[in-house]
Amino acid sequence: MESEPQSSTRRIAIIGGGIAGLSSAWTLEKARRSGQPIEYHLYEGSGRLGGVVASETIDGCVVEGGPDSFLTEKPAAAELCRELGLGDQLLGSNDAERRTYILVRNRLISLPDGLMFMVPTKLFPTALTPLFSWSTKLRMAREFLFPPAPATEDESVAAMTRRHFGQETVDRLVSPLLSGVYGGDASQLSVRAVLPRMVEMEEKHGSLSRAMLAARKKGGAPHSGANRPSRNSEAARARSLFTTLRGGMQQMVDAVAARLAPGSIHLSTPVRSIVHNSEYCTDPKPDCTYSCGWTLETASGQESFDGLIVALPAWTAASLLRPVDRLLADLLAEVPYSSSITVNLGYDIERLHGLPPGFGYLVPATEKRRMLACTFVHAKFAGRMPAGKGMLRCFMGGTGNDRLLEESDAALTETALRELSEVLGLRAQPSFVRIHRWRKAMAQYGVGHLERMQQVRETVAHLPGFALAGNAYQGIGVPDCIRTGQQAAETLLTFAQQQNSAATCAN
C-alpha cells in the first residue's frame, strides 16, 4: 500500500526583532510545538532584541527607555504576558492618584473632571477650569445644542476639534495629548485613523458631547487616559487604564526570546537584499499553487525561505522591498515618522517633595518649550522602585524636532533640568540620568492613512507568502504591534498549509 506524501517543512523568515517580529516568531513557535512542519528564523540588524522596548534597573529603579506601559483595554499585550508566564508580573497604574496637568503660560492646570479626550461631559468642572477661556467654554456649550455637520472625507484631528470646540481646544488640549502619544502634530494626524470612535459618534449623533454622554450611559465611552477617575468608581477599581510589568517592559521581550527555537534568532545580522522567486509548480491541479518563495542575503550569504514577514519601520521596509515591488515600496515610504528622546532622571524622593500630585504634565507647542511632557514615574506605578526613590521621565522630540537627536547628553540633560526648574521649581540634581534617542521610530497616521493602508493590503495580496507587521499599519502601541505580528504569522501559517496541500496534490 502506497503511503501518503509527507508535508515538507516550510521555512519562514522574519526581518526585525522588535516586539512585532518577536510576536510573529512566538506565534510560529507555538505552531511548531503543536506539530506543524515549520522552521523560522528571525533576523535583527542590531545587537539586541526589543526595538524601542528597552528596560534596565538603576539603583533599584526600573528605567524605561521606550514605552513604559500599554493600554489595558487593548488585550493583546496582557494576553501575551500571561502566555509567557508573566501574569503575576502585570502591574496596573495607580489610577486613584491619576491626575494630568497642562502647562499654560508657565502654570500647571489640572485637566477638569469628566473630560473625555476633547469632549466635556460634566458642566461645572468645565465651567470652572482655567484651562479654557470663557469663549471656548461657550463654544463647548453650543456644541451640545448646535452640532456641526459631519465631514464627508478624512480630515485632521485638529480640523475636527476646531469644528466642534474651537482652536483653543486644539492648542491647549488635543495637540499636547496627541503629542504625548504619537509625538505628532494634530494638524497632520488623520481623525479616521487615530480617533475612529469619535468619527462614528459624530456620524451618529452630530454633537460629540451628546454622543459621549449617550455612550457613558451605556458604559462604553472611550476614556481619554488623562482625567482622574472617581475614587469610588467601580470601573477604576476593576481595571487600571495602563498596565506594565514590574521588572520593566523588557521582561516581555526576554520571555519571548527564551522560548523560541534554539538557533532561530540572528542578532547583528542585517538583511542586505530580498529577492522574490515567483516560480510555480508546472502542472497544478485546481486551487493548487506552489511558490518557491524568497531569498534573503546577509553578510553570511544567501538563505531561501517559503515565506517572509517584514517587521521593520515602514521607511526601512521600503528600501528593502523596492526591488521586489516598487508600488509597495513607494506606499511604505510615504508613511511619515517622528523621532523621540526620553530623559530619565532619578532622585531621592525627599528632593521631589514639591511636586504636585498626579502622573505628570503635558506641554502644548504654543508654550515654545523643548519638553513635550514629563511623567512622575514613582506616582504612576507603585512597586517599580525602592522606598525613598523617585523618578521623572521627560520627553523631547516629536514632529519637526529631529535636530534634538544631535545634541549631546549633557545638553539634553541641561535642557530638561532647566525646564523642570522653571515649571516645577525643582532645583535638585538627579542621582542618575539615562537618555535614549529613537530616530524615526513613531509612525504618523496622516490624513489619508486608511486609504494608503488599503492600497498596501491590496498590493501585498499579490505577493504570495508575504506579510507586514509593525506600528505603521493598525496602531502604534505595544498591543497593536503584538497583534500585527500575530496576524502576520497566522497569514504565513495558512500559506504554508496551502503550499503543502499544493505540493501534495501536484504529486
KOLRO-508871 format. One record per residue (C-alpha): residue in three letters; y, x, z. Coordinates in pm, whole numbers, plus 50000, padded with zeros to 5 digits. Layout:
ALAYXZ/...
END
This chain:
MET500005000050000/GLU503345014549896/SER505785019550181/GLU509355006650169/PRO512015032450089/GLN513735046450397/SER517505042850440/SER519365075250383/THR521655089550649/ARG525225082550546/ARG527865108650624/ILE531345097350724/ALA534395119650771/ILE537315111950998/ILE540565130950947/GLY542755130251256/GLY541865134451622/GLY544405111251779/ILE543335080151966/ALA542845061051638/GLY540505087351493/LEU538655090651823/SER538245053151839/SER536695054051491/ALA534345081851599/TRP533255062851912/THR532525031551708/LEU530395052251471/GLU528675069451763/LYS527675035951911/ALA526215026151574/ARG524325059151557/ARG522905053751904/SER521765019051803/GLY519645034251528/GLN521875031551224/PRO521455061750992/ILE524965075551043/GLU526325110851069/TYR530025115651127/HIS532425145051151/LEU535955144351290/TYR538485170051163/GLU541585177951367/GLY544155202851244/SER545435212451589/GLY543535228251874/ARG543355196652086/LEU542425160052063/GLY544565130352152/GLY547585133351926/VAL550615121252123/VAL548405112352420/ALA548835142652642/SER548505143553022/GLU548485171253279/THR548765174053656/ILE551555194853809/ASP551975197854187/GLY549595168554220/CYS551745146653990/VAL550335130953674/VAL552695140853392/GLU552535121753064/GLY553885139352758/GLY553385109052536/PRO552675072552617/ASP552345066652991/SER550615032652967/PHE549765003552742/LEU550494966352737/THR547884948352943/GLU547944917652720/LYS546514937952430/PRO542864941952535/ALA541564969952311/ALA542604998952535/ALA541304984552862/GLU538064973852693/LEU537565009052558/CYS538175023752903/ARG535555000953054/GLU533055010152782/LEU533635046552870/GLY533045040953241/LEU536715043153332/GLY537125007753459/ASP537705019553814/GLN540465042653689/LEU542595014753540/LEU545855010553729/GLY548384982653686/SER552124986953707/ASN553864979154033/ASP555344946853898/ALA556514933554234/GLU559214960254218/ARG559824958353843/ARG563474958353751/THR565124973653447/TYR568794982653405/ILE571054985953103/LEU573765012253107/VAL577114996353020/ARG580285017353047/ASN578525041253281/ARG577395013053508/LEU573775002153557/ILE573414964453517/SER570114947553601/LEU568624925153336/PRO569034889253454/ASP566054869353574/GLY564484846553315/LEU565384867853016/MET562514868152766/PHE563354897352540/MET566634884752386/VAL566234848452491/PRO567784834752813/THR565634808452985/LYS567504804453316/LEU571054791553331/PHE572524806453648/PRO571254842353619/THR572524843453260/ALA575874828253355/LEU576394852453643/THR575244885153485/PRO577954910653399/LEU575734923153114/PHE577314898552870/SER580874886952811/TRP581774850252850/SER582004846352475/THR578384858152441/LYS577284835152723/LEU578904805652545/ARG577194816552224/MET573854815952409/ALA574584780952540/ARG575504768352191/GLU572294783352051/PHE570314758552260/LEU572154729152101/PHE573104741151755/PRO570344763451619/PRO570924783151300/ALA568644777351003/PRO565554799750992/ALA565654828750747/THR563654823850428/GLU562964861050382/ASP562274890550609/GLU565294904050795/SER566044929451061/VAL565674922251431/ALA569404928151466/ALA570194902351196/MET568054875751360/THR569514882851703/ARG573044882251564/ARG572474848051404/HIS571324833551736/PHE573194852152009/GLY575844874651856/GLN576464911851813/GLU576934919752182/THR573334908652247/VAL572214932451974/ASP574184961452119/ARG573534956752489/LEU570034942452493/VAL567934942652177/SER568824977152047/PRO568064995652374/LEU564874975752432/LEU563524983652085/SER564715019452103/GLY562645023452418/VAL559515010752240/TYR559905022451881/GLY562545049351907/GLY564035029751621/ASP567085010751503/ALA567184972851547/SER569264970251229/GLN566344985151033/LEU563234971151207/SER561574940851049/VAL561624909951270/ARG558494896451099/ALA556584928651172/VAL557984936151519/LEU558564901351665/PRO556344877451468/ARG556164852151751/MET559944849251751/VAL559834841151380/GLU557164814551441/MET559234799551722/GLU562334798051506/GLU560434781651221/LYS559054755151455/HIS561994748851688/GLY565084763951530/SER566564773251867/LEU564804802852028/SER565924791152372/ARG564294757152326/ALA561194773752178/MET560854797652471/LEU561234770152728/ALA558564749952549/ALA556254779952545/ARG556844786352915/LYS555824750652996/LYS552564757252814/GLY552184791152983/GLY552374810452655/ALA555824825852648/PRO555874862352541/HIS557204884852815/SER559884909952735/GLY558504935152980/ALA561964940953116/ASN562534914353379/ARG561264914753731/PRO558804885953792/SER558964864454099/ARG557094879254392/ASN555344845554426/SER554324843354062/GLU550584837654023/ALA550704854453682/ALA552344885053832/ARG549634887754095/ALA546854882253843/ARG547874907853584/SER550404935953559/LEU552494939853247/PHE551484976253195/THR548184994053258/THR547475031153278/LEU544765054853405/ARG545015070553748/GLY544425105553620/GLY546515101553307/MET546055086752961/GLN544265118852864/GLN541265105753061/MET540565081652777/VAL540675109652518/ASP538415132452721/ALA535925104552791/VAL535535096352420/ALA535185133052323/ALA532495138552588/ARG530375110452444/LEU530485119852075/ALA527575136351900/PRO527305174251951/GLY528895193051664/SER530805162851537/ILE534265175051642/HIS536015202351441/LEU539235214151607/SER541785237051440/THR540315225751109/PRO542995210650885/VAL541745193650571/ARG543315210450269/SER542335185949998/ILE540405154049926/VAL538505145349609/HIS537145110749539/ASN533915112249340/SER533895078849162/GLU530355080549024/TYR527955051449045/CYS524255046049003/THR523405043148634/ASP521325011248640/PRO522444989548930/LYS521004955448993/PRO523364926349070/ASP525514933149379/CYS524124968349386/THR526704996249369/TYR526285031549496/SER529215055249532/CYS528745092649565/GLY531765094149795/TRP534265120449897/THR534625158149908/LEU536805174850171/GLU537955210750161/THR538765230450477/ALA539025267550549/SER535245267050599/GLY534575253850249/GLN533725220150097/GLU531795191350252/SER530635159250084/PHE530685125250253/ASP529775089550168/GLY532805075350349/LEU536215086550468/ILE538605074750740/VAL542125088950736/ALA543685085251082/LEU546865105251026/PRO550565096351029/ALA551335078550703/TRP553565106450576/THR550825132350633/ALA548185109750480/ALA550395105250174/SER550355142550097/LEU546575144650118/LEU545935112849921/ARG548345118549633/PRO545665134249407/VAL543345105149490/ASP545715075849437/ARG549385081049358/LEU550355044949426/LEU548765045449772/ALA550425078649849/ASP553825065149743/LEU553405034249961/LEU552455055050265/ALA555285079550207/GLU557745050550224/VAL556865042950589/PRO559725058150791/TYR559085076851116/SER561245087051410/SER560855116451644/SER560965116752022/ILE561285140252316/THR560095134452671/VAL561585154152958/ASN559595150153281/LEU561405161353597/GLY559545164753928/TYR561305161654265/ASP560645159354634/ILE561085122354697/GLU563865126654954/ARG566015141154674/LEU565785107554495/HIS566835085254783/GLY569915073154595/LEU568035058154301/PRO568365020554251/PRO565175000154299/GLY563124993753989/PHE561445010853697/GLY564435027453533/TYR567175021453279/LEU567845018952906/VAL570845033352723/PRO572465014452432/ALA573585035352136/THR577135022952199/GLU577185044552514/LYS577125075852293/ARG574635094552510/ARG571685116152415/MET569225099852650/LEU567675067252531/ALA566015057952859/CYS564875070453197/THR561755058653383/PHE561345061853759/VAL557675071053732/HIS556865070354103/ALA558145034454121/LYS556395022053806/PHE552855032453908/ALA551595037554261/GLY548975064054334/ARG549685088254048/MET551445114054262/PRO551235126454619/ALA553245111454900/GLY556625127854918/LYS556825133954541/GLY558825116054273/MET559345120053901/LEU561875109753639/ARG560855107053276/CYS563725109953029/PHE563565100452660/MET565615115152379/GLY565445114452003/GLY564975082751804/THR566105074551453/GLY568605099651313/ASN568345123951604/ASP565765148851476/ARG568235177151534/LEU567485174951907/LEU563995188251836/GLU565515221851752/GLU567285225552086/SER565785248652346/ASP564025236452658/ALA566955249352863/ALA569455229552657/LEU567415197452675/THR566965201653050/GLU570685207153094/THR571445175652893/ALA569025154753099/LEU570365167553431/ARG573985162553325/GLU573425126553218/LEU571355118653528/SER574205132153737/GLU576785111153551/VAL574715079153561/LEU572775081453888/GLY574865106354082/LEU571775128554105/ARG572695164454186/ALA569325178154298/GLN567465203754090/PRO563895194553991/SER560905213254128/PHE559375213853779/VAL560295204253422/ARG557905196553140/ILE559165189352787/HIS557215175552491/ARG558535172252135/TRP556935147451896/ARG558155152251540/LYS557915121751313/ALA555385105451546/MET556615069351575/ALA556185046851269/GLN559135024051198/TYR558334989251072/GLY561334983950849/VAL562324952550664/GLY559604946150406/HIS556914963850609/LEU554434935050590/GLU554754933250212/ARG554224970850188/MET551124968550406/GLN549734941050185/GLN550114964549889/VAL548394991850089/ARG545444968850164/GLU545134958649800/THR545184994849688/VAL542655006249949/ALA540334978149840/HIS539844996949512/LEU538685028549693/PRO535035023949796/GLY534105039150130/PHE537685045050244/ALA539795032250535/LEU543075039750710/ALA543845039451081/GLY546845047551298/ASN550225034751412/ALA551695028151066/TYR549794996250993/GLN549264969551258/GLY551184980751567/ILE552365013151723/GLY550935010452075/VAL547775026752208/PRO545764994052191/ASP546914988851831/CYS545795023751731/ILE542435018751901/ARG541954985751720/THR542775000451377/GLY540345028951444/GLN537585004651535/GLN538264983051229/ALA538215013451001/ALA534835024251139/GLU533424989151105/THR534554988650741/LEU532745021450678/LEU529605009650858/THR529494979050634/PHE529965001350332/ALA527165024450446/GLN524814994750476/GLN525784984050125/GLN525095019049999/ASN521625018850150/SER520954984650003/ALA522174996749665/ALA520005027749679/THR517015006249773/CYS517484980149502/ALA518075007249239/ASN514615021949309/
END
